[in-house]
C-alpha cells in the first residue's frame, strides 16, 4: 500500500512545478521577475511569507517540543513576532513601497550611498547561502527517514539534488509569481495536514485526552521564570519571547531581503502592510496547530518517553505518526506537505538572492544600466548559480556531525543586528554619513561574531551549572545597539551632511530627480 503514498508524492512534485509556472505566466522584465510588477494579492503574499520562514524542521520540531515540555511556548514567541511585524509595517514598508524599490537595500543606497547598499547585499547573500544551505541539508534528514519507510533508500545528496532541481524549474522560469503562488499552496498543504492530524488524534483521545494534556502542563503558554540567566538564555522566557522576539522580527522581516521582497510584490502600500501583519497572525495560528498536535500526541501515547516509543529524538515523533497513525494516501499527502515546506523556503531564498545580486551588488559596482532583456537573463542565470552553490554547500554537510539546526539558527545572529541597525541609523541619526554607517556595520558584525561564538552564561539546572549561549532573540538588539552607538558617536566628529532635495521614498513615480541619486536605480525597478 505504500506504493499509493509514493504515487501521491510524485504527483505532488510534478503538479507543484506545473501549477507554479501556469499561475506565474510569462516574465517580461526584471521587475516582473522579482516583484511581479507589484500586482500580487496581499493574502498570497502573506502565505508566502509564512511558508518562507517555515522549514521542514519547524513542521516536525514544534510538535516534538510541545510533547516534551515546551507546551505552547512557540505561540508565546509568535506574539512577539506579531508586534515586530506591526512595527515593520508601520515604519519600514512605507519607505520601500513609496520608493519603488525591488530590494530593501536600495533604501540604504539612497540614504548613505552605493557602497553600503552593496555591503549589505553581500552580507545578505552570504548569510542566506550559509543559512539556507544548512536548512536544505537539515530538511533532507527527516525526508530520508520518511522515504526509508516507503522502501526508497536515497542518500542525503540525492534528496538535496532532486529537491533543488524541481524547485529551480519553476523558480527559474516563473520568478517571484511562481514562488509566491507555490508557497501559498505548500503552506495550505502542511497546515491542512496538521489540522487533519488534530482531527484524527481528537477522535482517538477524546475529551479525556484534552483534559489530561491540560493538567499535565502541555497547554502551558507563558514561561514566567524571571531569573536573569533564564531570561538571557531561554527563547521561551516571557521577556525574551515578547521583547526580544519583536526586535528579532523587525530584523528578519524588515531588513532581510528574503521577507521584504515578498511584501514589495503587493499592489499597494496598504496591501503590503496587511500582508506583513497578517503573516504574524497566520504564524501564530500555525504554531498553535502544531503545538496542539504535540499535546494530543502526548495523550495518544499516554505520556510515554521517546525511548519507550522507539524514537531516537523528538523530531521523529510527528513523522512517525504520519507514517503509522494515518491511512495510506493521507500519509502521502502529509509527507508531500513536508516536502512543500522544504521547497517553499528554498525557492524563496533563490529568488531573493538573485534579486539582491542584480538590484544591489551588480548595480553598486557597475555604473552602466543593462537593458531589460539583459537584466532578466542575468536574474535567471543568478538563480541557477545560487541554486548550484546552495546544493553544493548543503551536500558538504552530508558527512558532518553536530546539530545542523542550531547551526542554522545562530547564523542570523552574526548579521541581523548590523542590517537592522543600518536602517535605524539612517532613520534616527540624521548626522550619520556613509563612512559612519560602513564602520558601524563592520564593527557590529565583528563584535557579534565574538559574542555568538565565545560569550556564554552559566545556567544552573537541577544542581548542574552549564555554560549556555545567549538566546537568539537578544542577539539582534545587542547588534542594533552597537551599530547605533558606533555610528552615532562617529557622526559627532564631522559636519552634518547637507540635506538632499528629496529622498527616494518621497519622490513621485513619474521619474527620478537627478539630484537625489535615485537615477542609479537599475532598469526594471519602476524608477527608470
PANUVEX-694356 format. One record per residue (C-alpha): residue number from 0; x, y, z; residue in three letters. Coordinates in steps of 0.02 Angstrom, whole numbers, plus 50000, padded with zeros to 5 digits. Example, Ala and Ser with C-alpha at 12.3 -4.5 7.8 and 13.67 -1.06 7.14 Angstrom:
<pts>
{pt 0, {50615, 49775, 50390}, ALA}
{pt 1, {50684, 49947, 50357}, SER}
</pts>
This chain:
<pts>
{pt 0, {50000, 50000, 50000}, UNK}
{pt 1, {50150, 50115, 50019}, UNK}
{pt 2, {50156, 50124, 49830}, UNK}
{pt 3, {50000, 50234, 49836}, UNK}
{pt 4, {50088, 50354, 49953}, UNK}
{pt 5, {50236, 50363, 49834}, UNK}
{pt 6, {50118, 50399, 49689}, UNK}
{pt 7, {50041, 50542, 49788}, UNK}
{pt 8, {50213, 50616, 49823}, UNK}
{pt 9, {50271, 50604, 49642}, UNK}
{pt 10, {50109, 50679, 49578}, UNK}
{pt 11, {50128, 50821, 49702}, UNK}
{pt 12, {50307, 50860, 49649}, UNK}
{pt 13, {50258, 50867, 49466}, UNK}
{pt 14, {50097, 50963, 49498}, UNK}
{pt 15, {50176, 51098, 49605}, UNK}
{pt 16, {50301, 51141, 49467}, UNK}
{pt 17, {50167, 51144, 49332}, UNK}
{pt 18, {50045, 51246, 49437}, UNK}
{pt 19, {50181, 51370, 49484}, UNK}
{pt 20, {50226, 51401, 49303}, UNK}
{pt 21, {50043, 51413, 49248}, UNK}
{pt 22, {50000, 51541, 49381}, UNK}
{pt 23, {50159, 51641, 49354}, UNK}
{pt 24, {50134, 51673, 49169}, UNK}
{pt 25, {50274, 51742, 49061}, UNK}
{pt 26, {50405, 51858, 49136}, UNK}
{pt 27, {50449, 52007, 49027}, UNK}
{pt 28, {50552, 52120, 49139}, UNK}
{pt 29, {50669, 52106, 49287}, UNK}
{pt 30, {50542, 52195, 49396}, UNK}
{pt 31, {50410, 52069, 49345}, UNK}
{pt 32, {50532, 51928, 49386}, UNK}
{pt 33, {50574, 51997, 49558}, UNK}
{pt 34, {50415, 52082, 49622}, UNK}
{pt 35, {50282, 52028, 49497}, UNK}
{pt 36, {50263, 52210, 49439}, UNK}
{pt 37, {50184, 52240, 49610}, UNK}
{pt 38, {50022, 52152, 49564}, UNK}
{pt 39, {50013, 52006, 49686}, UNK}
{pt 40, {49861, 51988, 49803}, UNK}
{pt 41, {49906, 52028, 49984}, UNK}
{pt 42, {49841, 51863, 50053}, UNK}
{pt 43, {49950, 51756, 49938}, UNK}
{pt 44, {50100, 51863, 49986}, UNK}
{pt 45, {50058, 51839, 50169}, UNK}
{pt 46, {50051, 51650, 50146}, UNK}
{pt 47, {50216, 51658, 50053}, UNK}
{pt 48, {50299, 51750, 50197}, UNK}
{pt 49, {50241, 51613, 50317}, UNK}
{pt 50, {50296, 51473, 50200}, UNK}
{pt 51, {50465, 51557, 50175}, UNK}
{pt 52, {50503, 51562, 50361}, UNK}
{pt 53, {50436, 51386, 50392}, UNK}
{pt 54, {50564, 51249, 50365}, UNK}
{pt 55, {50541, 51061, 50374}, UNK}
{pt 56, {50615, 51064, 50548}, UNK}
{pt 57, {50483, 51189, 50604}, UNK}
{pt 58, {50347, 51071, 50547}, UNK}
{pt 59, {50419, 50920, 50638}, UNK}
{pt 60, {50505, 51001, 50788}, UNK}
{pt 61, {50360, 51105, 50857}, UNK}
{pt 62, {50251, 50950, 50890}, UNK}
{pt 63, {50401, 50862, 50967}, UNK}
{pt 64, {50440, 51011, 51076}, UNK}
{pt 65, {50260, 51026, 51136}, UNK}
{pt 66, {50262, 50839, 51178}, UNK}
{pt 67, {50423, 50852, 51279}, UNK}
{pt 68, {50377, 51000, 51390}, UNK}
{pt 69, {50382, 51162, 51289}, UNK}
{pt 70, {50193, 51168, 51286}, UNK}
{pt 71, {50130, 51312, 51180}, UNK}
{pt 72, {50292, 51409, 51202}, UNK}
{pt 73, {50307, 51435, 51015}, UNK}
{pt 74, {50140, 51526, 51017}, UNK}
{pt 75, {50212, 51641, 51150}, UNK}
{pt 76, {50358, 51676, 51032}, UNK}
{pt 77, {50235, 51716, 50893}, UNK}
{pt 78, {50156, 51855, 50998}, UNK}
{pt 79, {50324, 51945, 50997}, UNK}
{pt 80, {50340, 51915, 50811}, UNK}
{pt 81, {50171, 51995, 50780}, UNK}
{pt 82, {50224, 52153, 50874}, UNK}
{pt 83, {50384, 52163, 50772}, UNK}
{pt 84, {50289, 52146, 50609}, UNK}
{pt 85, {50171, 52286, 50657}, UNK}
{pt 86, {50322, 52399, 50680}, UNK}
{pt 87, {50394, 52344, 50512}, UNK}
{pt 88, {50227, 52376, 50426}, UNK}
{pt 89, {50217, 52549, 50503}, UNK}
{pt 90, {50397, 52610, 50490}, UNK}
{pt 91, {50492, 52519, 50353}, UNK}
{pt 92, {50369, 52457, 50221}, UNK}
{pt 93, {50315, 52636, 50177}, UNK}
{pt 94, {50497, 52675, 50136}, UNK}
{pt 95, {50511, 52528, 50018}, UNK}
{pt 96, {50343, 52543, 49932}, UNK}
{pt 97, {50347, 52731, 49906}, UNK}
{pt 98, {50525, 52722, 49842}, UNK}
{pt 99, {50475, 52598, 49706}, UNK}
{pt 100, {50613, 52481, 49764}, UNK}
{pt 101, {50635, 52297, 49718}, UNK}
{pt 102, {50762, 52274, 49859}, UNK}
{pt 103, {50763, 52330, 50040}, UNK}
{pt 104, {50944, 52381, 50023}, UNK}
{pt 105, {50905, 52512, 49892}, UNK}
{pt 106, {50848, 52620, 50038}, UNK}
{pt 107, {51023, 52609, 50111}, UNK}
{pt 108, {51095, 52658, 49943}, UNK}
{pt 109, {50980, 52809, 49935}, UNK}
{pt 110, {51014, 52861, 50116}, UNK}
{pt 111, {51201, 52825, 50131}, UNK}
{pt 112, {51271, 52776, 49961}, UNK}
{pt 113, {51300, 52628, 49847}, UNK}
{pt 114, {51446, 52559, 49947}, UNK}
{pt 115, {51337, 52521, 50098}, UNK}
{pt 116, {51200, 52454, 49985}, UNK}
{pt 117, {51325, 52334, 49906}, UNK}
{pt 118, {51398, 52285, 50076}, UNK}
{pt 119, {51226, 52250, 50150}, UNK}
{pt 120, {51178, 52146, 49998}, UNK}
{pt 121, {51339, 52045, 50001}, UNK}
{pt 122, {51311, 52014, 50186}, UNK}
{pt 123, {51133, 51958, 50149}, UNK}
{pt 124, {51175, 51836, 50008}, UNK}
{pt 125, {51323, 51762, 50104}, UNK}
{pt 126, {51220, 51741, 50262}, UNK}
{pt 127, {51075, 51670, 50163}, UNK}
{pt 128, {51189, 51548, 50071}, UNK}
{pt 129, {51252, 51480, 50237}, UNK}
{pt 130, {51083, 51478, 50323}, UNK}
{pt 131, {50986, 51402, 50178}, UNK}
{pt 132, {51123, 51276, 50140}, UNK}
{pt 133, {51113, 51215, 50320}, UNK}
{pt 134, {50923, 51217, 50312}, UNK}
{pt 135, {50922, 51120, 50149}, UNK}
{pt 136, {51030, 50982, 50222}, UNK}
{pt 137, {50930, 50982, 50383}, UNK}
{pt 138, {50772, 50960, 50279}, UNK}
{pt 139, {50846, 50807, 50196}, UNK}
{pt 140, {50865, 50717, 50364}, UNK}
{pt 141, {50680, 50686, 50403}, UNK}
{pt 142, {50640, 50665, 50218}, UNK}
{pt 143, {50766, 50524, 50208}, UNK}
{pt 144, {50688, 50440, 50359}, UNK}
{pt 145, {50515, 50453, 50280}, UNK}
{pt 146, {50574, 50384, 50114}, UNK}
{pt 147, {50662, 50240, 50202}, UNK}
{pt 148, {50492, 50192, 50274}, UNK}
{pt 149, {50424, 50189, 50097}, UNK}
{pt 150, {50566, 50074, 50042}, UNK}
{pt 151, {50654, 50211, 49944}, UNK}
{pt 152, {50832, 50216, 50008}, UNK}
{pt 153, {50901, 50380, 49942}, UNK}
{pt 154, {51056, 50466, 50010}, UNK}
{pt 155, {51059, 50644, 50075}, UNK}
{pt 156, {51146, 50708, 49919}, UNK}
{pt 157, {51015, 50630, 49806}, UNK}
{pt 158, {50873, 50708, 49905}, UNK}
{pt 159, {50959, 50878, 49904}, UNK}
{pt 160, {50988, 50873, 49716}, UNK}
{pt 161, {50810, 50815, 49675}, UNK}
{pt 162, {50730, 50948, 49786}, UNK}
{pt 163, {50843, 51083, 49712}, UNK}
{pt 164, {50811, 51034, 49531}, UNK}
{pt 165, {50621, 51028, 49548}, UNK}
{pt 166, {50619, 51193, 49641}, UNK}
{pt 167, {50734, 51277, 49515}, UNK}
{pt 168, {50618, 51230, 49371}, UNK}
{pt 169, {50477, 51345, 49424}, UNK}
{pt 170, {50587, 51473, 49514}, UNK}
{pt 171, {50698, 51497, 49359}, UNK}
{pt 172, {50555, 51515, 49236}, UNK}
{pt 173, {50415, 51589, 49341}, UNK}
{pt 174, {50507, 51711, 49455}, UNK}
{pt 175, {50425, 51782, 49610}, UNK}
{pt 176, {50248, 51748, 49548}, UNK}
{pt 177, {50282, 51562, 49539}, UNK}
{pt 178, {50370, 51567, 49708}, UNK}
{pt 179, {50226, 51657, 49794}, UNK}
{pt 180, {50087, 51551, 49721}, UNK}
{pt 181, {50175, 51386, 49756}, UNK}
{pt 182, {50218, 51446, 49932}, UNK}
{pt 183, {50034, 51480, 49964}, UNK}
{pt 184, {49988, 51305, 49903}, UNK}
{pt 185, {50125, 51223, 50005}, UNK}
{pt 186, {50076, 51316, 50162}, UNK}
{pt 187, {49897, 51260, 50139}, UNK}
{pt 188, {49956, 51081, 50121}, UNK}
{pt 189, {50062, 51067, 50278}, UNK}
{pt 190, {49944, 51169, 50387}, UNK}
{pt 191, {49798, 51069, 50319}, UNK}
{pt 192, {49896, 50912, 50363}, UNK}
{pt 193, {49914, 50973, 50542}, UNK}
{pt 194, {49726, 51007, 50553}, UNK}
{pt 195, {49692, 50834, 50484}, UNK}
{pt 196, {49810, 50758, 50613}, UNK}
{pt 197, {49719, 50854, 50751}, UNK}
{pt 198, {49552, 50785, 50692}, UNK}
{pt 199, {49617, 50606, 50690}, UNK}
{pt 200, {49702, 50623, 50860}, UNK}
{pt 201, {49548, 50706, 50937}, UNK}
{pt 202, {49446, 50557, 50883}, UNK}
{pt 203, {49568, 50441, 50969}, UNK}
{pt 204, {49594, 50533, 51135}, UNK}
{pt 205, {49426, 50619, 51158}, UNK}
{pt 206, {49388, 50746, 51294}, UNK}
{pt 207, {49485, 50644, 51423}, UNK}
{pt 208, {49643, 50662, 51319}, UNK}
{pt 209, {49623, 50851, 51310}, UNK}
{pt 210, {49595, 50857, 51499}, UNK}
{pt 211, {49749, 50751, 51535}, UNK}
{pt 212, {49859, 50859, 51423}, UNK}
{pt 213, {49792, 51017, 51504}, UNK}
{pt 214, {49825, 50959, 51682}, UNK}
{pt 215, {49999, 50896, 51636}, UNK}
{pt 216, {50052, 51069, 51576}, UNK}
{pt 217, {50057, 51030, 51390}, UNK}
{pt 218, {49947, 51182, 51353}, UNK}
{pt 219, {50059, 51300, 51452}, UNK}
{pt 220, {50076, 51463, 51356}, UNK}
{pt 221, {50187, 51583, 51455}, UNK}
{pt 222, {50356, 51549, 51536}, UNK}
{pt 223, {50356, 51660, 51691}, UNK}
{pt 224, {50528, 51614, 51759}, UNK}
{pt 225, {50607, 51787, 51779}, UNK}
{pt 226, {50779, 51730, 51835}, UNK}
{pt 227, {50902, 51840, 51739}, UNK}
{pt 228, {51007, 51696, 51673}, UNK}
{pt 229, {50849, 51608, 51614}, UNK}
{pt 230, {50788, 51766, 51526}, UNK}
{pt 231, {50954, 51789, 51436}, UNK}
{pt 232, {50970, 51609, 51377}, UNK}
{pt 233, {50795, 51537, 51355}, UNK}
{pt 234, {50698, 51582, 51196}, UNK}
{pt 235, {50536, 51546, 51289}, UNK}
{pt 236, {50562, 51663, 51438}, UNK}
{pt 237, {50421, 51790, 51431}, UNK}
{pt 238, {50529, 51948, 51409}, UNK}
{pt 239, {50638, 51858, 51282}, UNK}
{pt 240, {50489, 51798, 51181}, UNK}
{pt 241, {50395, 51963, 51180}, UNK}
{pt 242, {50530, 52098, 51181}, UNK}
{pt 243, {50674, 52003, 51102}, UNK}
{pt 244, {50555, 51917, 50981}, UNK}
{pt 245, {50482, 52083, 50924}, UNK}
{pt 246, {50654, 52156, 50886}, UNK}
{pt 247, {50709, 51994, 50803}, UNK}
{pt 248, {50556, 52001, 50690}, UNK}
{pt 249, {50596, 52182, 50646}, UNK}
{pt 250, {50764, 52122, 50580}, UNK}
{pt 251, {50705, 51961, 50497}, UNK}
{pt 252, {50553, 52041, 50414}, UNK}
{pt 253, {50610, 52221, 50395}, UNK}
{pt 254, {50792, 52212, 50342}, UNK}
{pt 255, {50807, 52037, 50268}, UNK}
{pt 256, {50777, 52039, 50080}, UNK}
{pt 257, {50707, 51863, 50091}, UNK}
{pt 258, {50550, 51931, 50175}, UNK}
{pt 259, {50545, 52109, 50112}, UNK}
{pt 260, {50543, 52053, 49930}, UNK}
{pt 261, {50377, 51966, 49954}, UNK}
{pt 262, {50294, 52121, 50026}, UNK}
{pt 263, {50361, 52226, 49881}, UNK}
{pt 264, {50260, 52115, 49763}, UNK}
{pt 265, {50094, 52180, 49831}, UNK}
{pt 266, {49987, 52306, 49737}, UNK}
{pt 267, {49986, 52449, 49862}, UNK}
{pt 268, {50065, 52507, 50024}, UNK}
{pt 269, {49910, 52458, 50120}, UNK}
{pt 270, {49913, 52284, 50043}, UNK}
{pt 271, {50095, 52266, 50091}, UNK}
{pt 272, {50057, 52315, 50270}, UNK}
{pt 273, {49910, 52194, 50278}, UNK}
{pt 274, {50017, 52054, 50209}, UNK}
{pt 275, {50154, 52084, 50339}, UNK}
{pt 276, {50038, 52095, 50491}, UNK}
{pt 277, {49928, 51950, 50432}, UNK}
{pt 278, {50082, 51840, 50413}, UNK}
{pt 279, {50112, 51860, 50600}, UNK}
{pt 280, {49934, 51807, 50637}, UNK}
{pt 281, {49950, 51656, 50520}, UNK}
{pt 282, {50115, 51605, 50601}, UNK}
{pt 283, {50031, 51612, 50772}, UNK}
{pt 284, {49889, 51500, 50711}, UNK}
{pt 285, {50016, 51384, 50629}, UNK}
{pt 286, {50118, 51368, 50790}, UNK}
{pt 287, {49958, 51337, 50888}, UNK}
{pt 288, {49906, 51198, 50768}, UNK}
{pt 289, {50075, 51108, 50775}, UNK}
{pt 290, {50085, 51130, 50965}, UNK}
{pt 291, {49911, 51054, 50981}, UNK}
{pt 292, {49970, 50906, 50877}, UNK}
{pt 293, {50111, 50880, 51002}, UNK}
{pt 294, {49997, 50893, 51154}, UNK}
{pt 295, {49872, 50770, 51079}, UNK}
{pt 296, {50012, 50651, 51031}, UNK}
{pt 297, {50063, 50652, 51215}, UNK}
{pt 298, {49886, 50599, 51263}, UNK}
{pt 299, {49879, 50475, 51119}, UNK}
{pt 300, {50042, 50392, 51176}, UNK}
{pt 301, {49992, 50406, 51360}, UNK}
{pt 302, {50145, 50509, 51403}, UNK}
{pt 303, {50274, 50379, 51351}, UNK}
{pt 304, {50453, 50437, 51328}, UNK}
{pt 305, {50531, 50444, 51155}, UNK}
{pt 306, {50640, 50297, 51201}, UNK}
{pt 307, {50488, 50194, 51251}, UNK}
{pt 308, {50412, 50235, 51082}, UNK}
{pt 309, {50569, 50177, 50993}, UNK}
{pt 310, {50611, 50352, 50932}, UNK}
{pt 311, {50786, 50424, 50932}, UNK}
{pt 312, {50731, 50604, 50958}, UNK}
{pt 313, {50581, 50720, 50973}, UNK}
{pt 314, {50596, 50763, 50788}, UNK}
{pt 315, {50544, 50585, 50743}, UNK}
{pt 316, {50378, 50597, 50836}, UNK}
{pt 317, {50267, 50683, 50707}, UNK}
{pt 318, {50340, 50591, 50555}, UNK}
{pt 319, {50315, 50425, 50645}, UNK}
{pt 320, {50131, 50466, 50675}, UNK}
{pt 321, {50111, 50519, 50493}, UNK}
{pt 322, {50179, 50352, 50434}, UNK}
{pt 323, {50098, 50236, 50560}, UNK}
{pt 324, {49946, 50327, 50628}, UNK}
{pt 325, {49863, 50390, 50470}, UNK}
{pt 326, {49781, 50300, 50323}, UNK}
{pt 327, {49875, 50269, 50162}, UNK}
{pt 328, {49864, 50414, 50038}, UNK}
{pt 329, {49831, 50533, 50184}, UNK}
{pt 330, {50005, 50497, 50249}, UNK}
{pt 331, {50071, 50526, 50073}, UNK}
{pt 332, {49988, 50696, 50070}, UNK}
{pt 333, {50066, 50746, 50235}, UNK}
{pt 334, {50239, 50689, 50177}, UNK}
{pt 335, {50209, 50796, 50022}, UNK}
{pt 336, {50171, 50939, 50141}, UNK}
{pt 337, {50340, 50915, 50225}, UNK}
{pt 338, {50422, 50917, 50054}, UNK}
{pt 339, {50324, 51076, 50018}, UNK}
{pt 340, {50396, 51160, 50172}, UNK}
{pt 341, {50572, 51122, 50109}, UNK}
{pt 342, {50537, 51181, 49932}, UNK}
{pt 343, {50447, 51339, 49990}, UNK}
{pt 344, {50594, 51404, 50090}, UNK}
{pt 345, {50718, 51354, 49954}, UNK}
{pt 346, {50626, 51438, 49809}, UNK}
{pt 347, {50606, 51599, 49909}, UNK}
{pt 348, {50790, 51603, 49952}, UNK}
{pt 349, {50846, 51575, 49772}, UNK}
{pt 350, {50736, 51713, 49702}, UNK}
{pt 351, {50781, 51839, 49837}, UNK}
{pt 352, {50968, 51804, 49820}, UNK}
{pt 353, {50956, 51828, 49632}, UNK}
{pt 354, {50858, 51988, 49663}, UNK}
{pt 355, {50986, 52059, 49782}, UNK}
{pt 356, {51130, 52012, 49666}, UNK}
{pt 357, {51054, 52103, 49518}, UNK}
{pt 358, {50971, 52251, 49605}, UNK}
{pt 359, {51106, 52285, 49735}, UNK}
{pt 360, {51276, 52206, 49701}, UNK}
{pt 361, {51282, 52223, 49511}, UNK}
{pt 362, {51205, 52395, 49524}, UNK}
{pt 363, {51327, 52452, 49659}, UNK}
{pt 364, {51486, 52402, 49569}, UNK}
{pt 365, {51438, 52434, 49387}, UNK}
{pt 366, {51382, 52608, 49341}, UNK}
{pt 367, {51303, 52566, 49173}, UNK}
{pt 368, {51122, 52508, 49171}, UNK}
{pt 369, {51092, 52350, 49068}, UNK}
{pt 370, {50939, 52330, 48958}, UNK}
{pt 371, {50780, 52246, 49021}, UNK}
{pt 372, {50820, 52090, 48920}, UNK}
{pt 373, {50995, 52081, 48993}, UNK}
{pt 374, {50931, 52107, 49171}, UNK}
{pt 375, {50801, 51969, 49153}, UNK}
{pt 376, {50930, 51850, 49081}, UNK}
{pt 377, {51052, 51893, 49220}, UNK}
{pt 378, {50916, 51865, 49351}, UNK}
{pt 379, {50885, 51689, 49287}, UNK}
{pt 380, {51070, 51650, 49273}, UNK}
{pt 381, {51098, 51704, 49453}, UNK}
{pt 382, {50953, 51594, 49509}, UNK}
{pt 383, {51044, 51445, 49435}, UNK}
{pt 384, {51212, 51499, 49507}, UNK}
{pt 385, {51143, 51515, 49684}, UNK}
{pt 386, {51048, 51350, 49667}, UNK}
{pt 387, {51209, 51259, 49622}, UNK}
{pt 388, {51308, 51342, 49762}, UNK}
{pt 389, {51173, 51306, 49891}, UNK}
{pt 390, {51159, 51124, 49840}, UNK}
{pt 391, {51348, 51103, 49845}, UNK}
{pt 392, {51355, 51184, 50017}, UNK}
{pt 393, {51212, 51076, 50082}, UNK}
{pt 394, {51295, 50919, 50015}, UNK}
{pt 395, {51453, 50964, 50109}, UNK}
{pt 396, {51356, 50929, 50270}, UNK}
{pt 397, {51312, 50752, 50217}, UNK}
{pt 398, {51455, 50676, 50316}, UNK}
{pt 399, {51460, 50806, 50454}, UNK}
{pt 400, {51411, 50787, 50635}, UNK}
{pt 401, {51330, 50907, 50755}, UNK}
{pt 402, {51164, 50994, 50769}, UNK}
{pt 403, {51140, 51074, 50599}, UNK}
{pt 404, {50975, 51152, 50656}, UNK}
{pt 405, {51062, 51252, 50793}, UNK}
{pt 406, {51199, 51297, 50668}, UNK}
{pt 407, {51068, 51372, 50553}, UNK}
{pt 408, {50986, 51469, 50694}, UNK}
{pt 409, {51147, 51551, 50753}, UNK}
{pt 410, {51197, 51613, 50580}, UNK}
{pt 411, {51069, 51755, 50587}, UNK}
{pt 412, {51147, 51816, 50748}, UNK}
{pt 413, {51304, 51871, 50657}, UNK}
{pt 414, {51220, 51994, 50539}, UNK}
{pt 415, {51039, 52034, 50582}, UNK}
{pt 416, {51086, 52166, 50711}, UNK}
{pt 417, {51200, 52255, 50588}, UNK}
{pt 418, {51069, 52252, 50450}, UNK}
{pt 419, {50927, 52319, 50557}, UNK}
{pt 420, {51047, 52439, 50642}, UNK}
{pt 421, {51096, 52515, 50474}, UNK}
{pt 422, {50913, 52550, 50433}, UNK}
{pt 423, {50880, 52627, 50604}, UNK}
{pt 424, {51042, 52728, 50595}, UNK}
{pt 425, {50980, 52804, 50433}, UNK}
{pt 426, {50811, 52845, 50510}, UNK}
{pt 427, {50863, 52903, 50684}, UNK}
{pt 428, {51036, 52983, 50665}, UNK}
{pt 429, {51020, 53120, 50535}, UNK}
{pt 430, {51204, 53169, 50550}, UNK}
{pt 431, {51266, 52996, 50503}, UNK}
{pt 432, {51351, 52981, 50334}, UNK}
{pt 433, {51410, 52835, 50228}, UNK}
{pt 434, {51577, 52816, 50319}, UNK}
{pt 435, {51490, 52812, 50488}, UNK}
{pt 436, {51369, 52679, 50427}, UNK}
{pt 437, {51505, 52572, 50346}, UNK}
{pt 438, {51616, 52572, 50501}, UNK}
{pt 439, {51469, 52541, 50617}, UNK}
{pt 440, {51410, 52397, 50508}, UNK}
{pt 441, {51580, 52311, 50503}, UNK}
{pt 442, {51614, 52338, 50689}, UNK}
{pt 443, {51445, 52263, 50732}, UNK}
{pt 444, {51474, 52106, 50628}, UNK}
{pt 445, {51645, 52083, 50709}, UNK}
{pt 446, {51580, 52107, 50887}, UNK}
{pt 447, {51429, 51995, 50858}, UNK}
{pt 448, {51542, 51859, 50788}, UNK}
{pt 449, {51636, 51861, 50953}, UNK}
{pt 450, {51476, 51863, 51057}, UNK}
{pt 451, {51395, 51719, 50961}, UNK}
{pt 452, {51549, 51610, 50965}, UNK}
{pt 453, {51626, 51650, 51134}, UNK}
{pt 454, {51504, 51726, 51259}, UNK}
{pt 455, {51416, 51602, 51373}, UNK}
{pt 456, {51310, 51624, 51530}, UNK}
{pt 457, {51312, 51498, 51671}, UNK}
{pt 458, {51140, 51422, 51695}, UNK}
{pt 459, {51107, 51307, 51844}, UNK}
{pt 460, {50977, 51170, 51818}, UNK}
{pt 461, {50949, 51028, 51942}, UNK}
{pt 462, {51110, 51071, 52032}, UNK}
{pt 463, {51215, 51068, 51873}, UNK}
{pt 464, {51291, 51227, 51801}, UNK}
{pt 465, {51304, 51230, 51612}, UNK}
{pt 466, {51380, 51371, 51505}, UNK}
{pt 467, {51238, 51422, 51388}, UNK}
{pt 468, {51236, 51537, 51236}, UNK}
{pt 469, {51134, 51696, 51235}, UNK}
{pt 470, {50958, 51670, 51164}, UNK}
{pt 471, {50948, 51712, 50979}, UNK}
{pt 472, {50815, 51846, 51010}, UNK}
{pt 473, {50937, 51952, 51112}, UNK}
{pt 474, {51074, 51948, 50980}, UNK}
{pt 475, {50980, 52069, 50867}, UNK}
{pt 476, {50950, 52208, 50995}, UNK}
{pt 477, {51132, 52193, 51051}, UNK}
{pt 478, {51189, 52214, 50870}, UNK}
{pt 479, {51069, 52359, 50840}, UNK}
{pt 480, {51133, 52448, 50996}, UNK}
{pt 481, {51315, 52428, 50940}, UNK}
{pt 482, {51275, 52496, 50767}, UNK}
{pt 483, {51182, 52648, 50834}, UNK}
{pt 484, {51316, 52687, 50965}, UNK}
{pt 485, {51464, 52671, 50845}, UNK}
{pt 486, {51377, 52762, 50703}, UNK}
{pt 487, {51306, 52895, 50818}, UNK}
{pt 488, {51473, 52932, 50903}, UNK}
{pt 489, {51565, 52941, 50737}, UNK}
{pt 490, {51435, 53063, 50669}, UNK}
{pt 491, {51483, 53188, 50805}, UNK}
{pt 492, {51657, 53211, 50731}, UNK}
{pt 493, {51605, 53288, 50567}, UNK}
{pt 494, {51484, 53414, 50498}, UNK}
{pt 495, {51306, 53361, 50469}, UNK}
{pt 496, {51283, 53310, 50286}, UNK}
{pt 497, {51192, 53433, 50177}, UNK}
{pt 498, {51007, 53394, 50159}, UNK}
{pt 499, {50961, 53313, 49996}, UNK}
{pt 500, {50824, 53392, 49890}, UNK}
{pt 501, {50718, 53234, 49915}, UNK}
{pt 502, {50736, 53052, 49958}, UNK}
{pt 503, {50683, 52906, 49852}, UNK}
{pt 504, {50542, 52874, 49972}, UNK}
{pt 505, {50473, 53048, 49940}, UNK}
{pt 506, {50486, 53054, 49751}, UNK}
{pt 507, {50333, 53028, 49642}, UNK}
{pt 508, {50333, 52882, 49525}, UNK}
{pt 509, {50339, 52990, 49368}, UNK}
{pt 510, {50528, 52995, 49364}, UNK}
{pt 511, {50688, 53018, 49462}, UNK}
{pt 512, {50763, 53180, 49524}, UNK}
{pt 513, {50942, 53188, 49456}, UNK}
{pt 514, {50999, 53271, 49617}, UNK}
{pt 515, {50950, 53129, 49732}, UNK}
{pt 516, {51049, 52986, 49662}, UNK}
{pt 517, {50891, 52886, 49628}, UNK}
{pt 518, {50932, 52886, 49443}, UNK}
{pt 519, {51056, 52750, 49488}, UNK}
{pt 520, {50916, 52625, 49521}, UNK}
{pt 521, {50928, 52492, 49383}, UNK}
{pt 522, {50804, 52470, 49245}, UNK}
{pt 523, {50653, 52369, 49291}, UNK}
{pt 524, {50633, 52444, 49464}, UNK}
{pt 525, {50500, 52570, 49424}, UNK}
{pt 526, {50623, 52715, 49442}, UNK}
{pt 527, {50679, 52720, 49261}, UNK}
</pts>
